Amino acid sequence: MAWQQILGHDKNVERFAGSLKRNRMASTFLFVGPAGVGKRTFALQLAQGLLCESNADDSIDPCDQCPSCQQVIASTHPDLIQVSRPPGKAFIPVELFIGDKEHRRQRGLCHDIGLKPFSGKRKVAIIDDADFLNVEGANSLLKTLEEPPSDSILILIGTSEQQQLSTIVSRSQVIRFAPLSEEHVATILGRIQLETEIPIEQLAPASGGSIERAKKLIEPEVLEFRNSFHRKLASLDPAANGYTKDMLGFIDGAGKDASAKRDRAVLAGDFAIEFYSHWLASLTGADANTCDPSVKSAIEMTPDTSDHDTNEIAVRIAQCIETTVMMQRKIRSNVSSANAVEMWLRDLGRACRGQLVDAVDDLVV
Ligand SMILES: [Zn+2]
């Protein structure tokens, strides 16, 4: 496809086009940004442009027609290496980088990227889910990052620099991807034609700029849960009236699969962060018009804080966000959802009342 079809990341497109034209393309990139904003699509488009047989050597525009382009689209190009976390695995297995024990350094990404390109142009490797690189996996990559084979490009994709090991970040050029605008989300949702009764005009503002989030919102009861959870958060005591049970019911609604349940708990955290960050922005008068209706009406339901010191309120809201990030981190490291969620909702109430003083310290530990 044409680069114009990649929405919301024009600056990054210009950056790559310019550096290739000037022959100053780095060899290792770390793409960071929220899930579902198009980082992987961008990486594949770039790979296609770099491997295309018909375009000029200094162009990232793919022709879409040549055998190389067709192979990238079909994920069968011999010079495109793709690695991601297999379903159900906590980390990307080191074997995918350096081969299994019988074939150490004879197979895997680090070996394959050093082979002569089949098409004669270059090798491109994409590591998706870089958030799930463990120390062993990252160490196995170091030699390749330090001495990248000539004409090779390696792209790691993760959600933030903070999630990556410093050994990776220090050897990569970091490329940031921002959330998509509501308009771009609406355009993309129109293209992919989700099977849902929920109108795009309702989904786009609720998506937080993420297509992945929009896809989750169309699952049964998720949008309703989100909107009612926002109102619950506005009450400032989300653990009251047995709400923890409702929350756990929502998490269990993901089905029997444990990782799907963890995703639900993390999603609930994302909804909370969405509410708190908009509330924080509204304290300074920013953001009032661009806000999603559910968040906006929930913020209107929060108690009047005009008698309070705005800084103090801001600190409490920031603590709510920190507490939420901490809960998500616990869930991702397989702490029991029930315990983590119960403690989280209770701590949100304490933070709102100004009774939570240790959230930041806990986060650092
Ligand atoms: Zn082509």
Boltz pocket constraint, residues with backbone or C-beta under 6 A from the ligand:
constraints:
  - pocket:
      binder: B
      contacts: [[A, 48], [A, 51], [A, 52], [A, 53], [A, 54], [A, 55], [A, 62], [A, 63], [A, 64], [A, 65], [A, 66], [A, 67], [A, 68], [A, 69], [A, 70]]
      max_distance: 6.0
